[in-house]
Amino acid sequence: MDLLLVGINARLNIWNRDFYDALESKNVHEFPQLMLMFAGLAFAFITISVYNRYLRQMLGFQWRQWLTTRYLQDWLGGGAFYRIERDRLTDNPDQRIAVDLNLFATTTLSLTLNLLSTVETLVWFSIVLWSTAGALVVMIGGTPVQIPGYMLWTAIAYAIVGSLLTNKVGHPLVSINYQLQRVEADFRFGLIRLRENAEQVAFYDGMRTEGSNAEDLFGRIRENWWRFMRYTKRYGFVVNFYGQIADIFPIVVASPRYFAGALSFGTLMQIADAFGSVSESLSWFINNYDTIVEWRATVNRLREFKRVMRQPHLKESVSPATEHGGINQHYVNESQLVTHNLMLALPDGETLASVRDIAVKPGSRWLVRGPSGSGKSTLLRALAGLWPFGNGSIDAPVGARMMFIPQQSYLPVGTLKAALTYPAAAETFSHDDCRDALRECRLEDYVDRLQESDHWWRILSPGEQQRLAAARVLLHKPDYVFLDEATSALDTENEAHLYRLLTERLPRGAIVSVAQRESLAQFHQETLDIRRPRKRSTSAGRTESS
């Protein structure tokens, strides 16, 4: 379709010559025929242009859909999304997937197809310009010198000068546009975070602080925007000057041959039109410079994001805590989860805790205790394969179903049933099973709201959210349940009820609890105490871990 449009423009160029020649000679007989021809060409141009844009939009969205699927797989696959957030490897991955991929697909397609039609236009109208304008004879030292196709060389020189000047003035816009996308995303993320934590901010009366933080984030937008405006102003002067001169420049250059009688008025207008098409084609870089700037910034952000996702262990590979191999996770044909010489460390290599060898057997109940900051939650991360910093090994049974319940469980947006059955799909469990699980966890008020969609983390209280997480465990019936302060928001009576319930319903399931309350000791047969190594002074005045 792009090539057809170029062909119609080429035919209009010939029509342009005939039309102005008819006007100059007052040829009343050819005028109606020319107008009828123009109507046919215009109708064809409009029809093809509309469907060209329609199909371009369709192809652009299909490309975006394919890219989004690939990037989501890379982001979610292998836990890359968790490592990116844990190690702060890049900013705003949500914007790069939702916004940048859309810009990349649509802009790349537009630039590519436009370049294709531009090359076709350049070839056709260069031939027209060469054959129509003829040669220019100039006197050099009293000797006539003939310059064949001088209008074509003039158009090429004009476009080259304009392109070089535009690139020189507009090049800083690449980095400015990159920063503009980043600060806009940071500002939007800050507002979203404020909205999601509205109640906590209101309790603390933190509106003034949040307003100040929002102003600081917006201040970065303002600073970057003023830079963008200054360079855009310079760029605008160059582009507009170039465009205005282009309207009159070909007529001025071709006028000597016209005044000499070598060209008719229609031919002069045809040359001006062909010059404009050649100049426009050669000026593709200039005309699309601002789009290319935005496209390049988008490509840089996606390339950085892809590099981070494809090298998910980047920080782990350079961390002193993993220089000896880190924590190794093995899957063995045994019926128990076993640790060997497990040492937990921080990413900077500092020892966090040494864990004695344990064997978590089916049906066993383990209570993990220790002071705050000793590494209890980090132990669960290591058992889940999310914390590689340290040494030792963890042997987990092949095919064992494990479920980790944090202090505040994730509740997806959607129906209550989808939140209850997460991470399984809602249709995995029947309504009756879901209602029974809610009743057993003392959430009777919600049994008739399974199909109701909402933001459930805002509706349910912290205690209700923890009871909902326990109901998840009842539905999934995992082989291993790891509870990280998962009942901290409950009163002792409800907490005891949930532990009795889990013990009864999961007789062969192992339960590992991280908790501070002494009242939970009665529900566990094994205890694992974790302590941070104390520091002791050495004779050299340094401190060592013991």
C-alpha positions in Angstrom: 0.0 0.0 0.0 2.9 2.4 0.7 4.3 1.7 -2.7 0.9 2.3 -4.3 0.7 5.6 -2.6 4.1 6.5 -4.0 2.8 5.6 -7.4 -0.2 7.8 -7.0 2.0 10.7 -5.9 4.2 10.1 -9.0 1.1 10.3 -11.3 0.0 13.5 -9.5 3.4 15.0 -10.2 2.7 14.5 -14.0 -0.9 15.7 -13.5 0.6 18.8 -11.8 2.5 19.7 -14.9 -0.4 19.2 -17.3 -2.8 21.1 -15.0 -0.6 24.3 -14.8 0.2 24.1 -18.5 -3.6 24.0 -19.2 -4.1 27.0 -16.9 -1.3 28.9 -18.6 -2.6 28.2 -22.1 -6.3 28.6 -21.0 -7.1 25.2 -22.4 -10.8 24.9 -21.5 -11.1 21.5 -23.1 -8.5 19.7 -21.1 -9.5 21.3 -17.8 -12.6 19.1 -17.1 -10.6 15.9 -18.0 -7.8 16.9 -15.7 -10.3 17.6 -12.8 -11.9 14.2 -13.4 -8.5 12.5 -13.3 -7.7 14.3 -10.1 -10.9 13.1 -8.5 -10.1 9.5 -9.4 -6.5 9.8 -8.0 -7.7 11.5 -4.9 -10.3 8.8 -4.2 -7.8 6.1 -4.6 -5.3 7.9 -2.4 -7.8 8.4 0.4 -9.0 4.8 0.3 -5.5 3.3 0.3 -4.4 5.7 3.1 -7.2 4.8 5.4 -6.7 1.0 5.0 -2.9 1.5 5.2 -3.3 3.1 8.6 -5.8 0.5 9.7 -3.5 -2.5 8.8 -0.5 -0.7 10.3 -2.3 -0.3 13.6 -3.3 -4.0 13.5 0.2 -5.2 12.8 1.7 -2.8 15.4 -0.6 -4.2 18.1 0.1 -7.8 17.1 3.8 -7.1 17.4 3.3 -5.4 20.8 1.3 -8.4 22.0 4.1 -10.8 21.0 6.7 -8.6 22.7 4.7 -8.3 25.8 4.3 -12.0 26.1 8.1 -12.5 25.6 9.0 -9.9 28.2 6.5 -11.1 30.7 7.9 -14.6 30.4 11.5 -13.3 30.9 10.4 -11.1 33.8 8.4 -13.7 35.7 10.3 -16.7 34.6 13.0 -17.9 37.0 12.1 -15.3 39.6 13.8 -12.4 37.7 11.1 -10.0 38.9 11.9 -10.8 42.5 15.7 -10.4 42.0 15.2 -7.1 40.1 13.3 -5.7 43.1 15.5 -7.3 45.8 18.7 -6.0 44.2 17.3 -2.8 42.8 18.8 -3.6 39.4 16.5 -1.3 37.4 13.7 1.1 37.8 10.0 0.9 36.9 9.8 -2.5 35.1 6.0 -2.0 34.9 6.4 1.1 32.7 8.9 -0.7 30.4 6.5 -3.5 29.8 3.2 -1.5 29.6 4.5 1.7 27.9 7.9 1.2 26.3 7.0 -2.0 24.5 4.0 -0.2 23.0 6.1 2.8 21.9 8.8 0.5 20.5 6.4 -1.6 18.4 4.3 1.2 17.0 7.2 3.6 16.4 9.6 1.0 14.9 6.8 -0.1 12.5 6.0 3.5 11.5 9.6 4.5 11.0 10.4 1.4 9.0 7.4 1.6 6.6 7.9 5.3 6.2 11.5 4.7 5.3 10.4 2.1 2.7 8.1 4.5 0.9 10.6 7.3 1.3 13.3 5.3 -0.6 10.7 4.5 -3.4 9.8 8.2 -3.5 13.4 9.3 -3.7 14.2 6.9 -6.6 11.2 7.9 -8.7 11.3 11.7 -8.2 15.1 11.7 -8.6 14.5 10.3 -12.1 11.9 13.0 -12.8 14.1 15.8 -11.5 17.1 14.6 -13.5 15.2 14.3 -16.8 12.9 17.3 -16.5 15.1 20.1 -15.1 17.8 19.5 -17.6 21.4 20.9 -17.4 22.5 24.2 -16.1 25.2 26.1 -18.0 27.5 28.4 -15.9 30.4 30.5 -17.1 33.7 29.7 -15.3 36.6 31.9 -16.4 34.8 32.7 -19.7 34.2 29.0 -20.4 30.7 27.6 -20.4 30.4 24.6 -18.1 27.4 22.3 -18.2 26.1 20.7 -15.0 23.7 17.9 -15.9 20.9 17.2 -13.4 21.9 20.2 -11.3 18.5 20.3 -9.5 19.0 16.8 -8.2 22.5 17.7 -6.9 21.1 20.8 -5.4 18.4 18.9 -3.6 20.9 16.4 -2.2 23.3 19.1 -1.0 20.3 21.0 0.6 19.2 17.8 2.5 22.7 16.9 3.7 23.4 20.3 5.1 20.0 20.3 6.9 20.5 16.8 8.3 23.9 17.6 9.7 22.7 20.8 11.3 19.6 19.1 12.8 21.7 16.2 14.3 24.1 18.7 15.8 21.4 20.7 17.4 19.1 17.9 18.4 21.5 15.2 19.6 21.2 16.0 23.3 17.5 15.3 23.2 18.2 11.5 23.2 19.5 11.5 26.8 17.0 14.2 27.9 14.1 12.1 26.6 15.5 9.0 28.4 15.5 10.9 31.7 12.1 12.3 30.9 10.5 8.9 30.7 12.3 7.8 33.9 11.2 10.8 36.1 7.7 10.6 34.8 7.5 6.9 35.8 9.0 7.7 39.2 6.4 10.3 39.8 3.5 8.1 38.7 4.8 5.2 40.9 5.0 7.5 43.9 1.4 8.6 43.5 0.3 4.9 43.1 2.1 4.0 46.2 0.5 6.8 48.2 -2.9 5.7 47.0 -2.3 2.1 48.0 -1.1 3.1 51.4 -3.7 5.9 52.0 -4.9 4.6 55.4 -1.4 4.2 56.9 -0.5 7.7 55.7 -3.7 9.1 57.2 -3.1 7.4 60.5 0.4 9.0 60.7 -1.0 12.3 59.5 1.8 12.2 56.9 0.1 14.3 54.2 2.6 17.1 54.5 5.5 14.7 54.1 3.9 12.9 51.2 3.1 16.2 49.6 6.8 17.2 50.0 7.9 13.9 48.5 5.6 14.3 45.6 6.8 17.9 45.0 10.4 16.6 45.0 9.6 14.0 42.4 7.7 16.5 40.3 10.6 18.9 40.7 12.8 16.4 38.8 10.2 16.4 36.0 10.2 20.2 36.0 14.0 20.4 35.8 14.2 17.9 33.0 11.3 19.5 31.2 12.9 22.9 31.1 16.0 21.3 29.6 13.8 19.5 27.0 12.1 22.9 26.2 15.4 24.7 25.7 16.8 22.1 23.2 13.4 21.7 21.5 13.4 25.5 20.9 16.8 25.3 19.2 15.7 22.3 17.2 12.4 24.0 16.2 14.3 27.0 14.8 16.4 24.8 12.6 13.6 22.6 11.4 11.2 25.5 10.7 13.9 27.5 8.9 14.7 24.5 6.8 11.0 23.9 5.9 10.2 27.5 5.0 13.2 27.8 2.7 12.3 24.5 1.0 9.1 26.0 -0.3 10.7 28.7 -2.4 14.3 27.4 -2.8 13.6 25.1 -5.9 11.7 27.8 -7.8 14.6 30.2 -7.2 17.2 27.7 -8.4 15.1 26.7 -11.5 14.0 30.2 -12.4 17.0 31.1 -14.6 16.0 28.3 -17.1 12.3 29.3 -16.9 13.1 33.0 -17.6 15.3 31.9 -20.5 12.2 30.2 -22.0 13.6 26.6 -21.6 10.8 25.6 -19.3 7.1 26.1 -19.3 5.2 27.2 -16.3 3.8 23.7 -15.8 7.3 22.1 -16.0 8.5 24.7 -13.5 5.8 23.6 -11.0 6.5 19.9 -11.8 10.2 20.5 -11.0 9.3 22.4 -7.8 7.1 19.5 -6.8 9.7 16.8 -7.6 12.4 18.9 -5.8 10.2 19.0 -2.8 9.6 15.2 -2.9 13.3 14.5 -3.3 14.2 16.9 -0.6 11.5 15.5 1.7 12.8 12.0 1.1 16.4 13.0 1.8 15.1 14.9 4.8 13.5 11.8 6.3 16.1 11.9 9.1 15.2 15.6 9.9 11.5 15.1 9.7 11.5 12.1 12.0 14.3 13.3 14.3 12.1 13.9 17.3 10.4 10.5 16.8 13.8 8.8 16.4 15.0 10.5 19.7 12.0 9.1 21.6 12.4 5.7 19.9 16.1 5.6 20.8 15.4 6.4 24.4 12.8 3.7 24.5 15.2 1.2 22.9 17.8 2.0 25.5 15.4 1.4 28.4 14.2 -1.9 26.9 17.8 -3.0 26.2 18.8 -2.3 29.7 15.7 -4.1 31.1 16.4 -7.1 28.8 20.0 -7.3 29.9 19.0 -7.3 33.6 16.4 -10.0 33.0 18.8 -12.2 30.9 21.5 -11.8 33.6 19.4 -12.4 36.7 22.3 -13.4 38.9 24.3 -10.3 38.1 24.5 -9.1 41.7 24.9 -12.5 43.1 27.9 -13.2 40.9 29.8 -10.3 42.2 28.7 -10.5 45.9 31.3 -11.6 48.4 28.6 -13.7 50.0 28.4 -16.0 47.0 32.1 -16.1 45.9 32.4 -19.7 47.1 29.3 -20.9 45.3 26.5 -19.6 47.5 23.7 -21.7 48.9 23.0 -24.7 46.7 19.5 -26.0 46.3 19.2 -29.7 45.4 16.1 -31.9 44.8 16.6 -35.5 46.0 14.5 -38.6 46.1 13.9 -38.5 49.8 10.9 -37.7 51.9 12.4 -35.0 54.1 13.8 -31.5 53.7 17.4 -31.4 54.9 20.0 -28.6 55.4 23.8 -29.1 55.5 26.3 -26.5 56.9 23.9 -23.7 56.1 25.3 -20.2 56.6 23.2 -17.2 55.8 24.9 -14.0 54.7 24.0 -10.5 53.5 24.8 -9.5 49.9 27.9 -7.6 51.1 29.3 -10.8 52.6 28.6 -10.2 56.2 27.5 -13.3 58.1 23.9 -13.1 59.1 23.4 -16.5 60.9 24.7 -20.0 61.0 21.9 -22.6 61.0 22.4 -26.1 62.5 21.6 -29.0 60.3 18.0 -29.9 60.4 15.7 -32.6 58.8 12.1 -31.5 58.4 10.2 -34.8 58.0 6.6 -35.2 56.9 4.1 -34.4 59.7 6.8 -32.6 61.8 6.2 -29.3 63.4 9.1 -26.8 63.7 9.2 -23.5 65.5 11.9 -21.1 64.4 12.8 -18.5 67.1 15.2 -15.7 67.5 15.6 -12.0 68.1 14.5 -9.5 65.4 17.0 -9.2 62.6 18.7 -12.6 63.3 17.8 -14.0 59.9 14.6 -16.0 60.6 12.7 -14.7 57.5 15.9 -14.9 55.5 16.1 -18.6 56.3 12.6 -19.1 54.7 13.8 -17.2 51.7 16.7 -19.5 51.4 14.5 -22.6 51.7 12.3 -21.1 48.9 15.4 -20.7 46.7 15.1 -16.9 46.8 18.2 -16.1 48.9 21.5 -17.3 47.4 23.8 -15.3 49.7 25.7 -17.6 52.0 27.1 -21.1 51.9 25.8 -24.7 52.5 23.2 -26.7 50.8 19.4 -27.4 51.0 18.1 -30.8 49.9 14.4 -30.7 49.1 12.3 -33.8 48.1 11.6 -34.0 44.4 8.1 -33.0 43.5 7.3 -31.7 47.0 4.5 -29.1 47.1 5.7 -26.1 49.2 3.7 -23.1 50.3 5.2 -20.0 51.9 2.9 -17.8 53.8 4.4 -14.3 54.7 3.1 -12.0 57.4 1.1 -10.1 54.7 -0.1 -12.3 51.9 -0.5 -11.1 48.4 -4.1 -10.6 47.3 -4.6 -10.1 43.5 -7.3 -7.8 42.2 -10.3 -9.7 41.1 -12.9 -12.0 42.7 -12.6 -13.1 46.3 -12.5 -16.7 45.0 -9.4 -15.9 42.8 -7.8 -14.2 45.9 -8.6 -17.3 48.0 -7.3 -19.9 45.5 -4.1 -18.0 44.5 -1.7 -19.0 43.0 -4.0 -21.6 41.4 -6.8 -20.4 39.0 -10.2 -19.8 40.5 -11.8 -22.7 38.7 -9.4 -25.1 40.2 -11.5 -25.5 43.3 -15.3 -25.7 43.6 -17.4 -23.0 45.3 -18.4 -25.5 48.1 -14.7 -26.2 48.9 -14.0 -22.5 49.0 -17.0 -21.8 51.2 -16.0 -24.6 53.6 -12.5 -23.2 53.9 -13.7 -19.8 54.7 -16.1 -21.0 57.3 -13.4 -23.1 59.0 -11.1 -20.1 59.2 -14.0 -18.0 60.7 -14.7 -15.9 57.6 -18.4 -16.6 57.5 -19.2 -13.1 56.5 -17.5 -13.6 53.1 -18.9 -17.0 52.0 -21.5 -15.4 49.8 -19.1 -13.0 48.2 -16.8 -15.4 46.3 -17.8 -13.9 42.9 -17.5 -10.3 44.0 -14.6 -8.4 42.4 -12.7 -5.8 44.3 -9.3 -4.7 45.8 -9.5 -7.2 48.7 -6.3 -6.1 50.4 -8.1 -2.8 51.1 -11.4 -4.4 52.3 -10.0 -7.2 54.5 -8.4 -6.3 57.9 -4.9 -7.6 58.6 -6.4 -10.4 60.7 -8.9 -11.4 58.0 -6.1 -11.4 55.4 -4.1 -13.8 57.6 -7.2 -16.1 58.0 -7.7 -16.0 54.3 -4.1 -17.2 53.8 -4.8 -20.1 56.2 -7.9 -20.9 54.1 -5.6 -21.1 51.1 -3.4 -23.7 52.8 -6.5 -25.8 53.6 -7.5 -25.7 49.9 -4.0 -26.5 48.5 -3.0 -29.0 51.1 0.8 -28.6 50.5 3.4 -31.1 51.7 5.4 -28.3 53.4 3.9 -25.1 54.9 6.2 -22.2 56.0 4.5 -19.6 58.1 6.5 -16.3 58.6 4.7 -14.5 61.4 1.6 -15.5 59.5 -0.7 -15.2 62.6 0.8 -12.0 64.1 -2.4 -10.0 63.5 -4.6 -12.5 65.3 -5.6 -12.8 68.9 -4.3 -15.8 70.8 -7.7 -17.6 70.6 -8.0 -17.3 66.8 -4.3 -18.1 66.4 -4.7 -21.3 68.4 -7.8 -22.2 66.3 -5.9 -21.9 63.0 -2.9 -24.0 64.3 -5.2 -26.7 65.5 -7.0 -26.6 62.2 -3.8 -26.9 60.2 -2.5 -29.7 62.4 -5.8 -31.7 61.9 -6.2 -31.1 58.2 -2.5 -31.6 57.3 -1.5 -34.7 59.3 1.2 -35.6 56.8 2.2 -32.0 56.0 5.2 -30.5 57.7 4.7 -27.1 59.3 7.6 -24.6 59.9 6.7 -21.5 61.8 8.6 -18.3 62.3 7.0 -16.6 65.4 7.8 -14.7 68.6 4.9 -15.8 70.7 5.7 -18.4 73.4 2.1 -19.6 73.2 2.8 -21.3 69.8 5.4 -23.7 71.3 2.6 -26.1 72.3 1.8 -26.6 68.6 5.4 -27.6 67.6 7.6 -30.5 68.6 10.9 -29.2 67.2 12.6 -25.8 67.9 15.3 -24.1 65.8 16.9 -21.1 67.6 18.7 -18.6 65.3 21.1 -16.0 66.7 23.2 -13.5 64.9 26.9 -14.1 65.6 28.3 -11.7 68.2 31.2 -9.4 67.4 34.4 -9.7 69.5 37.4 -7.4 69.5 40.8 -8.6 68.4 44.2 -7.5 69.5 44.6 -5.5 66.3 41.5 -3.4 67.2 39.3 -5.1 64.6 36.1 -7.0 65.2 35.5 -10.6 64.2 32.4 -12.7 64.1 32.3 -15.6 66.5 
